[in-house]
Amino acid sequence: MPLSQGQPYPPQQSYQQPQYGQQDQYGQQASYGQQPQYGQQPTYDQQPYGQQQQPQYGQQQPSYGQQPQYGQQDQYGQQPQYGQQDPYAQAGWQQQGPEGFGPAEPAKKSRKGWIIAIASALAVVVLGGGAVWAVGAIGGGGTQPHEVLPASSIAYVRLDLDPAANQKVALFQIARKFTVTKDTFQGDDPRKAVFDLTQDAGLSKVDFAKDIDPWLGSRIGLAVVPSGGKEPDFAVAVQVKDEAQAKVGIKKLMGKERFGLSFRDDYALVTSSQTLADKYAAETTSLADNADFNDDVNAIGEQGVLSYWAHLGKIGELAVTDKSSQEAKALEQVKNARFAGALRFDSSYAELAGVIRGAEGMVEGDLEPAKLSALPASTAGALSYSGLDQIITKKWGEIEQSIAATPAGAQFKQFVDQAKQTYGLQLPDDLATVLGKNLTLAVDAQGLDSDKIKAGVRITTDPAKAQAVYDKIQKAMSSSGQPTPQLAKVAGDGTFTVATTDEYAKALSADGTLGESQTFKDAVPDADEATYALFVDLDKVEKYYLPSMEGDDKANAQVLRAVGLSGKQTATEASFSLRLLFN
């Protein structure tokens, strides 16, 4: 199911890229000006940062100017026309296993080289452990990594450093907010920025201008491929502008590691052996021919700078060899499950979005909405989840068996026995009543610095049954001499609210206006449709943690505005959106 109306970009109709110079699939839109050519600095005073109009869901995406034609000269030097035959890329190169590139037959697998390849591709996500960098729009056309990687791939990660012009501006503006990345992200070349991060991590000792820039394109893909054995094979697809220079540059990057290298459709295929590289390069199909893959990546909408896909069932079969009966049952439920996601951004937030499809028996029926938007406007943080009553009622036997097999099994059994005997609870029914169709925990910003914090829980349940369970627990605690907490309770129409104060219990049980806050809207898309959600307004609570911080840690923490997580579950599908907002 596509992520719904809170997405910053319209969902893609098909996972295809527009050709350079052609209008993209979103149609004609308001122009933001001519896109700067590579090597030219964008003119910020023509479009002040922070004032650009963001496209609303369902509206057409703005056009950012024409893309440079492949083959035109840019600051990276003269670029060969895509599709021209390189004299070094003849069949003899792929068949021979040249010196330094590994033997023609599979060599002993080494993971050190893959650490370099994978870390280089994903360094952009971490940014030194601080900020998150993501790009929301795919800029260039041409072949994507999944179009050259094996059709039998069971997991895939794609990194695209060719964003549209306005996205590149926003990208660098966000990166410069954080002390850990502001010095690295200079100029206008994301490839150089990522390379500098890998240099700082000590992953390679090469010169970007001399050894990398002449041949490196903008896209990298990593695929996990079944090998027929216990360990899978890996293939890395690196977009290249010049095959001859790519051979030299990749060899220098890999150092003494043995590897295989072949070329397919403007991509270098790097594997653990020359045999594998030649095999993958010669295939006539690719991951693009996998119908599940195409459906799943289309379901998440805009692919952003980083996207990923995995067949969870097939990965589970590889990971778990000697299965217990419980593990076999769990794998049966996810045998057709796939996971797809993307990292993308808006001018004010970064978003990690995804979807799980094909699993069985996730929930039954339509779940209650989380309704965080109805909380008080002064809410500092809240967590809401629907369907816990289903999980407890239908899975109680499995839960008991699973916990009994762990070291905590004896303690859990003692807890259950005490709940039944001491408190008179009927399990799992009373527990399902307390958890309800929806359970929402909330903390108010007012009173956090006092002795009486305003906090509470609102449950969508039968209020009379919930009151009865509460009375059982309170009575048992009183009879045993235990102090009973003084909590305020409000029984509403299909809800039961418990809070630390009478005032907050009434506010929590009523309809609030948190949903009118722009911060909340940005952090929790589709709040009224979500069946689970999390929201923390960092600006409302930063005064409690910033004084204990100093230096770069404090400066970086001040940039963060809020955190939001939301999603929806059905019987066969679950979606999510995790957003980090910036000041």
N, C-alpha and C positions, 0 to 999 in steps of 0.2 A: 504494500500500500504506500503510495507516495506520501511523504511528509506534507502536511496540509498547510493551511494558510499562513502560518508564521514564518515560512521560508523566506529568506531574503531574495531568492531568485525563483523564477518560474521553473517547474520541472521540465526536463528535456523530453521531447517527444521520441527521440531516438538517440542512441549513443553514437552520433556521428559528428565530425568536426566540419565546419564550413571551410571551403577552400579559400586560400588567400585571395583577397580582392573581391570576394563575393559577400553579399549580405548574409548575416547569420540568420538562424531559424527564428529568432525572436521578432524579426520584422524591423521596419523602419521606426526609429525613435528619436527623441530629442537628442541633438548632437551636443557633445561636450567640447567640441573643438577638434581641430586636426590632431591626430595622434603623433607624438614626437617620434622621429626616427631614432633607431638605435644610435647612440653616441651623442644625441642632443638631450639637453636637460629640459624636462617639462616646465612650462611657464606657469608657476604657481599663482602669480597674481591675476592670471586670466580666470582662474577658477579656485578661489580660496579654499584651502582645506577646511573641512568641517561644515562648508556651506553647500556642498554638492547635493543634488537631489537624489535620494535613494529610490529605486523602483519599487513600487508596491506589488504585492503578490497579485498575479493575474494581469498586471500591466506589462507592456513590452519593455524589454531591456534596452537601455540607451546604446546607440552606436557610438563608438569612440574613435571614429576615423578609420581610414583604410589601413590594412595591414601591409607591411612591406612584402613585395614579391620574393618568393624563394629565388635565390640566385642574385639578388641585388646586393650591392656592397654595403656593408655596415661597418661599425667601428671594430668589428672582430677581424676585418680583412676581407679579401675577395672570397665569396662563398660559392662553391661549385653548384651548378644546377642540380636540384634533386632529381634523381632518376638517371643521371649520366653514369656510364660504366667507368669505374676506376680501374686502371691497368693492373693494380695490385690485387684486385678483388676477383680474379679469375678462379675457375674451379680448382686449379692446381694449388692455389693458396689454401683452400679449405681442405684439400685432400692430403696435403703434406704435413703437417705438424712441425712448422719451422722451429728452428732453435730458439729457445726462450719462451715459446708459447705452449710447451707441453707435448708429450708424445701423442702419436696417432691413436694409441690404445689407452684406455682409462688408466690413470695413475692413481696412487693412493690418495684418498680424499683428505684435504686439509681445510679446516674451517677458518684459519687466520685470514686468508684472502677474502673470504665471504664477510668477515667482520668489517673489513675495510670497505667493501662494496656496499653493504647494507647500511653501515653507519654513515657513509658519505651521502647516501640517498635520503636517509631519514633525519640527518642532523638538523635540517630546517625546522622540524617539528619541536625540537627541544629548546633551541636557542639558549644554550648554556644553563638549562635548568630553570629559567625564569619565565619569559613570555612565551606566547604561542603565536606562530606566524602561519597564516593561511591565506590563500588567494581565492577569491570567489568566482572568478570568471576565466574560462579557458580562452587564451588569446589567439594562438596560431592554429592553422589548419594542419593538414598532413596526417601522416600515419601515426597512430597511437601505439604504445608498447604492447597492448593486448592483441594487436593485429599481427605481431611477429612471434609471440610466445606460444608454447605448445598448447594445443587444444585440450590435452589431458591435464592441464594445470588444475590444482585443487586449492590454491591460494595465490593471491596477486596483490601487489602494492604498486601504485603509480605515483610518481612525483613529476609535476609539470611546472617549470620555471619560466613559462612564456605567458604571463598574464596580460590582460588588456591594460591600456595605458593608465586609466584612472585607478585600477586596482593596484598597479605597481606603485603609484604615488601614495595611496593609502597604506600599502604594505610597508614602505619605508618610513612613513610618518609614525605608524604604530611601533615599529622596531626601535625608532629613535626615542620613544618614550621611556625605554628601559635602559638603565646604565650598563647592563650586561651585553646589550646589542647595539647601542647607539654609535659606537666607534667602528663597529664592523660593517654596518649597513650604510656605506657611503657610495656615491656615484649612482648609477641606475642599472646595474647588472646583477640580478639576483644570483646568477651562477657564481659570480666572484664572491658575493657575500657568503654563500654556502661553503665555497672552497676555503675561505678564510676561517670559517668555524672549524672545519676539519683540520686545518693547519694548527689552530689553537689547541685542538685535542690531540695533536701529535700523530694523526693518522697517515700523513704523507709528507714527504720533503721534496716537493716539486714546485716549479715556478708556474703560476697560472698563465701568465702572458705567453710564455714560451712553450710549455708542455701540455696545456689544457685548452686554452682559448681557441687555438687554430682548428680544433676538430670537434669539440664538445657541443652538442645540441642542447635542447632545453628539456628533454624528457627522459626519464629513467623508469624502468619497470622491473620488478622482481617477481618471479614465479616459483612456486613450490610444485614439483612434478613427481608423481609416484615412480619409484625405480624398480618396483617388483620385489624389493628387499625390505628390511626393517627401517632403513633410513631413506628419506626421499632425496631426489636430486634438486638442484637449484639452477635457475637460469636468470641472468641479468641482461636486460635489453637497454642499451645506451644509445640514444639518438646521436648520430655523428654527422658532421659536415664534410669531412675528408677522411676516407678510409685509410689511406697511407699514413697520414699523421696520427690517426686514431690507434693504429697498430703500435706505433712507437710510444705514444702517450700512455696507453693502457699497460704496456709492458713495464714502463717506468713506475706506474702506480702500483702494480702488483709486486714489484721487486723480485724476490727470489721464489715467490710462490709459483707453482705449476698450475696452468689453467689452459682451457681451450678457447679459441676465438674464431668466430665466423661472422659473416655479414648477411643481413636480410632486409631489404627495403629501407635503406638509410639507417639501419640500426646495427650496432655491434652486439653480438650475442656472446656473452662471457659465461663459461660453465667450468665444471671441475675437470673436464677432459676434452681433448680435441674431437674425440669420437662423438661425444654428446653435442658439442657445438655444431659439428657438421650435420648431424642428424636433425637438430632443430631447425637449422638454416634451410635444409632441403625439403621440409614438410610443406605440403600444399594447403593445410588447414591451420587454424590458430584458435586461440581462446575466443576470438571474435565470433567463431562459429558455434559457441556454446550458448544455447537458448536461455538456460537458467542465468548465466552470467549477464547477458544482455538485459533480461527482465529485471534482475536485481539492481544493476547499476542505474537503470532508468527509474526505478522506484525511489531512489534517494534524491533525484533531481540533479541540481548543479553539482558537478564533480569537484570543483575547487582545485587547489594546487595539489592536494594529496587525496587519493581515493584508494580503497582496499576492498577486497572480496575474498571470501573463503567458503568452501563447502565443509560445514562443520561435521557432517556425518562421516565423510571420507577422512578428514583429519583425525576424528575420534578413532576410527578403525586403525589408523597408523599408530596413534599414540598409546592405545590400550590393546596390548596383545593377549595377555592372560586375563580374561574378563571374569569377574564374579557374576552371579546371577543378577544382582542389582545393577551392576555396570552394563551388563548386556541389555537389560530392560531400558536403562536410560539411553543407551546408544540407539535402541530401536525407535525411541520417540524422536530422536533428532537425525535419523538416518538420511532424511531428505532436506534437512535444515541448511540454509545458507545465510551468511552474514555479509552485508555490504555497507560501506560508509564513506564519508568524505569530510575533509577538513577545509573550511571555507571561511570567508570573513566579510564583514560589513565595515564601514568606516568607524563604527563604535564598538564592535565586538568580534570575537572569533567564535566559530561554531564547529563543533564536531557532531555530525548527524549520521544516523545509520538506521538500518532495518534488518530484522531477522525474519526470514520467510521459510515456510515449508515444515516447521516443527508441528508436532501433533499434540493436541490436548493441552494447550497452554492455559486457556481459561474456557469457561462455558458461558454463553450468552453475552449480553451487553453489560459491561461494567459501569459502575457509577462514575461520573466525572469527578475530578479532583477538587474543583471549585476553589482554588486558591485565590481567585480574583475577588471572592466574596469575603475575604478576611479584612480586618481593620486596616485602614490606610497607614497606621503607625507600626505595622508588622516589620520586625527586623529580620526574621527568618521563619521558614515554615517547611514542613515535609508532609506530603500527602500520598496515600497509596490505596488503591481500590482492589478488591478481590481477595483480601486476606482471609475472609470467612470461608470462601471456596477452598483455598489451599488447606486450611486447618481441617475442615470437615471431610473433604474428599481424600486428602493425603495423610491423614493422621496415622494410620497404620504404617505407611511407608516411612514417615518421620520417626516414629518410635523405633522401627527396625534399623534405620540408618544410624540414629544416635546410639542405639544399644551396641552397635559394632565398633564404636569409638571409645577412647579412654574415658570420655565423659559420660558413658552410658550408665554407670551406677549412680552418679549424681543426678542425672536426669530422671531416672526411675524414682529416686528418693523424693525429688521435687514433685513429680506427678502424684505419688502416693500421699505426700503431705497436703497437696492442693485438694485432693479428694477427701481425706480423712479429717484434716484440721479445719479447712475452710468450707467443706461441704460442696465443693465445686463439681459439676458434672462435665467431664472432659471427653470429647473436645467441644461440646455444644456451648458451654458457658464461655469458653475462650473465643469461639467464633462470634458470640454475641458482643463481647468486649472489643474485638477487632473490627467487627462490622463490615458492611459493604464498602465503606470508605472510612479510613482513619486519617485525621489531619492533626498534626502537632504544630503549635505556633508559639512564638516568643515575641513579645512586644518590645519596641525600642525604648518606650518609657518605663522607667523603673529599673533599668539594668544596673544602675549604680546605687541602688537602694537595697535594703534588707528584704524587701518584698518584690521579687521579680514577677512580672506579669507573664504567665505561661499557662497553657492549657491544651486540652485535646477535645476535638469535636468528632463524634462518631455518627455515621449514618447507620442506624440500627433501630431495633425495637426499644424505645426508651424505657418501657416498663420492665422488660427483661434485663436491660442494662442496670437499672436501678436495683433490681433484685440481686444481681451478682455483686454490685457494689455493697449492698447491705450485708450480704453473707461475709464478705471479706472484713468489713468494719466490725461486725459483731464478733467474729472469731478473734480478731486482734484485741478487742476490748476484754473479752473473757479470759484471754491468756495473759493479760497485763501489759500488752504491748501498746505503745503510744499510737494513737490513730491520727493520721494527717487531717488537718482541718481544711477541707476543700469545698469550694462552692460548686453547686450542681444546677444545671438548667435542663429540664426535659422539654424538648420541642416537638414539632411535627415530624416524626421520623428521624429525629436526632437526639443525641445525649451528649451534653457538654460538661466537662469538669475542668476547673481552673483554680489558680492559686488565690484569686480574689473574686468577690461578688461582681465588682465592676467589670473585670475582664471576662468573666463567664458570660455575662449578658452581652458584651460586645462581640465575643467570639461566636455566640449562638445566633446573632443577628446578621443581616447582610451588610458587609462592609464595602469599602470603595478602593481596596488595594488595586483592583483591576484598572483604575483610572490613572495610575502612576505610569509615566513613560518608562521609568527604569524597569518596572515589573513587565510591561508589555514587551520590551526588548529582550528581557531575560527569559521569559516563559511564553513562547509562542503557542497559540491555540490553547490557552489556559482552560477555556470552558469545554474543550474536547478531550483534553489529556486525562488519562486514567491514573497517572502517577506524576508527581511534580515535586521539585525542590526549589526554594528561592532563599537567597541570602543577600540582603542589602548591605554591602560592605561599607558604604558611605555612612550608614546609620550606626555602625558599631566600631568603626576604625579608631575612634577616640579611646577605646578601651585597650587596644593592642599597639597602636603606633607609638605611644610614649615609651614602651619597653624596647623599641627597635631603634636602630641608628644606621647612619651611613647609607650604603647602597640598598640594603634590605628595606629600610624605611622609605627611601625614594621610590623603589619599585612597587612597594605595597600601596603607596598613595595613588598610583596609577590605576589600580583595580577598583572598579565601581560596584559590581555585583556579580553573582553567579546564579545561573538558572539551569534546571534540568527538567525536561518534560517529555512525555511520550504517551503512546496509546497501545493497548494490548487487545488482540482478538484471539480466536481459537487457533489460528495458524500464523499469525504475524504480530510482530511488535516493532514499533518505531521509537526513536529517541532523538532528542536534540539537547546537547550540552553547550551552553553559551557562557563565555567569560566576557563581561563588559568592561570597557576602559573609560576613564575620565579623560 
